[in-house]
């Protein structure tokens, strides 16, 4: 497991408390609403993280059998305590431990970008989907289309000008080309149904909450550890962001793509 995908036991708490409400919850509600229109009976979630989408799926699909997975056991352990009902288990989206044609729908929110072999993950999705089953997932647009996240990158570049960390731009916001997404989906044997650019608004109690969430609750933390004291760098970033956004609640638009792809009937 590389530094871009590994997680420490303390990271899910920061991710869930600081980033989930501000960054991930708006899209979770949007994605769950789409899932509800298809009324699937058996749903698989991959790269489920701390269960932000999972909780919305439970509410939107009360009759569905939901299986939620994540590569990182620390995330699964945290999420299983947070969201009851689904079957929780660690699993690699590129090597799913399920039989062929097991699910009507697969959901993945902002996890595809972390997968080293995306075409292989799409092929696995095609394998475990039933014919005409749907894979719905989200990816971020370029980092400049999400001002709060861009402020994290800009603030750290000012704090560490000689070697600025690039994780956020390179991985979470690094898979933003719809043409490349289409190619990878096709290589995996799925058929693109739609790619919709969606802009939603995120809010947080303060700029410091955003800074702490990214610095302590994502793999950005490991890049910071290589460059200095994480606590000091986080405080410096929080101070810079507070100057930019003010001391109170902060809000910003976030742009991403909502993608739907189907397994062919034959």
N, C-alpha and C positions, 0 to 999 in steps of 0.2 A: 504494500500500500504506500503510495507516494505522499509527499508532503502536501500535495494539492487535494488529496482525498482523505487523509487520515484525520482523526479527531481525538482529542483528549477527553477524559471523563468530565472535566469541568466545562467544556465548550458548549454542550447542548443547553445548559441553563442560561448562558449569556445569549445564545442564538434565539432561544425561545422567548426570553423576557425582553430582550432589546430589539431584535430584528423581526421576529414573527409578526407582532401587531403592526409595525410600521411598513415593512417591506413585502411580506408574504401573504398576510391575511386578505388584503384586497383581491389579489389574484386567486386565492383559495376559494373565496366565495364565487368568483366569476366561473372558475373551472367546475366547481360542484354544481352550479346552475346548469352548465352545459351537460354534465353527466346526467342530471336528473331528466333532461328532455329525451334521453335515449333509454331510460328505465332498464339498465342492465341488471341481470340477476347475480352474476358473479364478476367481481371487480378485483383487479390486481393493481396495487400502487407500488411503483418502484422508486427508489431514492426518496423515501417518504420523510426523511429528516426527523423532526420532532413531532410530526403528526399534525401540522397546520392544515393541510388539505384533507387529511384523513378525518379529522373532526367534522369538517364541512361535508364530506361524503357521507358520514354516518347520519348527519341530520337530513341531507338531501335524499338519501337512498335507504330509508329505514328497513326495507324488505330485502336488500341486497346482501349477499355474502361477500364480505370485504377481506382481502388478504393484503396486509401492508408490509413492505420490506424496505430494508436499507442495507447498504454495504457495511456500515459501521455499527458494531454491536453496542457502543455507547449510545448512539442515537436510538437504536431499537429499544434498549432498556428504558431510556427516558420516555420515549413516546408511548410505550406500552403502559406505563403508569399514568400517563397524561390522558390517553384516549382508549377507553375500554370498548370492547365489542369486536373489533377486527381481530383476525389471527395475525400476530406479529412474529416476524422471523428475520434474521440476517440473510441477505441474498444479494448476489452480484447480478445486475441487470444484463450483463453480457453472458451469464451462465445460469439461467433460471432453473431452480430445482422443481419444475412442475411438468406434468405430462402435456403432450400436444393437445391443442384445442380445449384448454381448461377454462378460459375466461371469455366473457362477452366484451369486456372493456379493460383497457390498461390506462392508468393515469400516472403522469410524472410531472411534477411542478418544479421547474428550474433545477433539474438534476441531469438532464441529457448532456449538458455542457461538460460535466465532470468525467464522462465516459471516454476512455482512451480510444476504443474501437466502436464508433457510433453505428456503423453499418452492421456490425455483429450484434449490437444491442437491438437494432430494429429487426434483424432476422430472428432473434430470440422472441421478440414481441410477436412477430408473425407466426412463429411456431406455436406459442401457447394461446394465441387468440383462436377463437372459433371462426369458421368462415363468415365473412362479412363483419367480424368483430372490429372494434374501433380502438385505436391508440391515440389518446389525447394528451398533449404535453405543451409546456411553455418554455420559452427561452428568452433571455433578455436581448433587447436591442443594444446598440453601442452605448458605452458608458456615459457619454455626454448627454444622452437622452434621459438620464436619471440623475438630476442635480444633486441629491443628497449623497448618493454613492460617488459621484464625480468629485464632490467636495472632500471626501475621504482621500481619494487618490491625490488631489491637488494639495491638500494639507500635508500629507506624508511626503510628497515631493519637495515641499518647502522645508520640512523638518529633516529630510535625509536627501539633500540635493545630489550627493555624490553617488548614491546607489538606491534610487527610489524603488519601493516594492511594486510589482506589477501584477500580482495575483488576480485582483478584481477585474482588471481590464483583460487579462490573458485568458482566464478561465470562465468565471460567471458571465462576463460580457464579451467573450471571445467567439461565440457561435451565433452570430447575428446576421449571416448572409442567407436569405431565404432560398437562393439558388443552390447553395451548398447543402442546406437542409433537405431540399427536394432530391438532390442527387443521392444523399446518404439513405434517405427513406426508400428510394427506388432500389438501391443496392441491397437493402434488407428484404426486399420482396413485398413491401407495402405500397399502397397507392394513396397519394396525397388527395385528401378531400378538400381541405382549406388551410390557408395560412393567413391569419388575420392579425394585423398590428393593432394592439390594444394599449391605450394609455390610461392608467389609473393613478389615483393620488394616495400617497402614503403620508402618515402623520406620526409624530413621536413627541413625548413629553419635553425633550430637549435635544440639542445637538450632541451633548455628552452621551446620551443614551445610544445614539447612532454610532458614535465613535467607539464606545465600549463594545457594542454588539459586533462590529466588524473586526476590531482588534483582538478581542478575547474569544469571540464565538465563531470564527471562521478560520480556514487555513492561512489567512493573512497573518495570523499570529506567529506562524513558524518563520515567515519572512522577516517579521519584526524581531524575533529572537536572534536571527542571524546578524542583525544590524545594530542592536543595542538593548537597552532595558525596556521591556514591553510596557511596563507601568508608566515610565517616564514618557515614552513616545505616545502612548494613548492619552495621557494628560495634555501633552503639547498639542496633539491633534484636536482634542476636545476644546481647548482654549481657542485655537484658530477657527474652528467651526462655530463656536459661540460668538466670536467677533463677527463672522460673516452672516449668521442667521439670527443672532439675538439670544438672550438668556432664557426665553420662554419656549413654548411649544413650537415645533418646526413642521413644515409640510413641503412636499415636492411631488411633482409628477414623476411617473415611472413608465417607461415604454418597453413593451415586450411583444413577442409573437405567440399567439395561441394556434397550435397546429393540430389538425385532425388527419389521421391516416387510417386506411382500412386494409384488412386482410382480404384479398380477393375471394370470391365465392368458390373458385376452382383454380 
